[in-house]
Amino acid sequence: MGKLKGIIQFTGSFDGLSFYESGGKIIVRKTGGFDGKKIKTQPEYARVRENGAEFGHVAKVCKNFRQGLKADLSAMGIEKVHNRLVSLFHDIMQLDMVSKRGKRTVANGLQSPTAIALLEAFELHPTEAFSRHFPYSISVDLTEGILTVPHFAPNLLSVPVGTTHLFLQFWIAGMDSELKEFSKVQYSEALSILLTPSGTSIPLTLSCAVPEAPLLFYGLKLNYVQETNGTFHPLFGTKMKILGFRL
């Protein structure tokens, strides 16, 4: 695969080469690929068919999940966040020890205790851990829809220059048992915290309505905000973390 340099800019096929655009650049590769009929019928392509079926399933799950959180993910301004979510849900799907290869599902993978560890370790931002922005222990009660930060100390935060407040929101999203439908995401009221140099810790509590759904995902999002003459101005985009799920 090569990158085209020069004034010629077009897409399509020409003389055994395919030209397509990716990331604002024209990429060149040889025309070709798998024979579609052979893939569908020949025994030696069984693994290809299995991989294709499972990838298609994961892509659909990811699309449903991403569409449900579209507004927040867009506010984060992360490139290729879909690819990151596909990787996460593919890893979870591989935890399905019930189904045969080619039939594994994300829903079955979520049954594994390892799934919660994968989700908790997952970062939406490729280079910034959420703990960098919110280095506190968190507890969640999904029965009551309450998120608690037992010890919040403002002096532990390293905030961007100009930040006067931190806005926090707890969110809970419901999905059906097969992850095909995403119900409306519920949010807590935004908690506005005036940032001071104080090292005294205080408890924080956020309350959120719990959607009626067999599968719940939940998380926390924050915004750095600057107050000017009584008006709040968000800074540097939304930061968000998926904290876990409940079946």
N, C-alpha and C positions, 0 to 999 in steps of 0.2 A: 504494500500500500504506500502511495506517495502523495505529496501535496503539490498542487499545481502552482507555479510561480510565473508571473508575467501578466500580460494584458488580456489573454484569452480567458474568459470566464463563462462557462456554460455547464449545464447538467444533462445527463443522458448517456447513451452508449455510442461509441464510435470506434471502429476498427479493433474490436476485441477488448476495448477498455470501457469502464463505467466511470462516469464523473458525477459526484454528488456533493452537496454542501453540508458541512458540519462545523459548528462553532464559527460561522462566518468565513470559512475557508473551503476551497474546492479540493476534495479528496479524490484520488485516482486509484482504481484497482482493476484487476483483470475481470472481465465479464465471465460469469460462470456460477457454479454453486451446485447444490444437491439436485438430483433428478427427483421431481415431485412424485412421480408415479412409483419409482423404486422405494422412496421413503415410506409410502403408504402401504406397500405390498410385500417388499422383500424382508425375509427374516433377519438378515444382517443389519437392517436399519431399525430393529426393535428398540434399541437403546435411544436412538434419535427420536423415535415416536414418543417414548416414555418421557424423555427430557422436555420435548416440545409440549406435551400435554400438561406437565406439571408447571412449566414456565408460564403457559397461558393462564392457568389457574391462579398462580401467584400474581401475575400482572393485573388480573381482574380484581382480586382482593385489594391490591395496592391502590388501584384506581378508585375503588369505592371508598377506601379509607382516606385517601388524599382529597377526594372531592368533598368529603364531610368536613375536613379541616382546611378547606381551600383558602378562606380569608386569612386565617392565621399563618398558614405556610407561605402565602404570598407576601404577607407583612414581614416575614423573616428575611426575604430577599436572597434565598439560597438557590444557587444553580444546581440543576439536576437532582433535586430532592426526591423526585420519583425514583431515580436509580438507587438512592440510599434506602428508601423504604422497600423497594423490591428485594434488595439484598437482605434486609432484616426479615421480611416475611418468608423468603426462600429458606433462610436458616431455620426459622420456626417450623416450616413445612417438613424439613428433613428430620424433625423430631417425631414425626408420625411413625410409630412402630406397629400400627394396626393394619394399615393398608399396604397393598403390593406397590412396588415401584411403578410409577406412571399413574397411580391412583391416589397418591398421598395428598393430604390437604392441610391447609393452615389451621383449620378448626381442630383437627385431630392433633396437630403439633402443639397447639396451645394447652392440651391436656397434660403435657410433660412438665414436671417441676422446673426443668431447665429453661422453659420458655420465658418465665418471669425474669430469670437472670439475664437472658438475652435482651429483653425489653428494657430492663432497668439500666443495662450497660450501654444501650443505644443512644447515640447523640445525633440529633437532627442536623446540627451544624458540623461540617467536616473537620474543622480545626479548633472550635471553641467548646469546651465542656461546659455544660450548664452550671456545674458546681463552681466554676470560675465566677459566675455572676450571682450565684445564690448558694453560699457554702454552709447550709444549715440542714440539720436533720428534720425530716418531715414524717408525719403520721397521717394516715387517711382512713376514715370510717365511711365506707360506701353505703352502709345501711342508713346512716343519717345524712350522708352527703356533706361531711365535714373534713376539712384539711386543717391540720394544726402544725404550727412551727413552735415548739416549746420554748426555744431560746433564740430570739432574734436580737442580735447586737449590731447596730449600724456601723460601728467602727471596723467590722470584719469585711465590709464591702469595699471593693476597689472600683469606684464608679467613674464614668467619663467626665471630663471637665465640663462644668456648666450644669450638671445634674443637681436638682434640688429635691426631687421626690422620686420614689419608686412606686410604680403601680403594679399590683399583683392581682391575678385572677386564677381561680381554680376552675377547671372544666371537666365535664364528664360526658362521654359520647357513647351512645348505644348502637349495637349492631345485632343483626339476627344471628342465629346459631351457625349459619353457613357463610357468614361475612359477605352476603350479597347486597344487603341494604343497610344504609347508615341513617339512623334516626337523628333528629335535630340535636345538635350539641347544646348542652346546658352550661351556663357560665354563672359563677358567683358575681356579686357586685364587685367592681374594682375597688381594691383596698389601696388608698393613697397613704404613703408613709413619708413623712418629712424626714429627710436624712440629716443627722447631726453627728458630731464626733463622739457621742456618748458610747461608753463601753458597757453600759448597763443593759442587760438582756431583758426582753419582754416577750410574752407569748403572743402569737398571732393566730387568729382563727378565721377561716373562710368557709362559708356555707353555700352549697350548690344543690339545686334540684337534681334528683336522680332519675334518669330516663327509665321508662319501663321497657326493658330489652333483656334478652337472655345473656348477652355479652356486653360488658362495659369496659371501655378504655378510659383512663383518666390522666390528667397532667396539670402542669402549672405553667403559666406564662407571665412574663414581666416586661415592663417598659421603663426605660430611663426617661424622666420627664424634667423639663425646666419650667419653672413658674416665672412669668414676667407680667407684672401689673395685673395679677389675678387670673391670668390666662395660662393654661398648661400646654406646653409644646413637646410632643414626643421626640425623643432623640435616638438615633442609631438603630432603629428597627426593633421588632419584637424578638424576644428570646423565649424559647419554649422547650419544655421537656415532657416526654411521655413517661409518666411515673409507673404505670402498671396496668393491669386488667383484672377483671373478675368474671368467671364463667357462671 
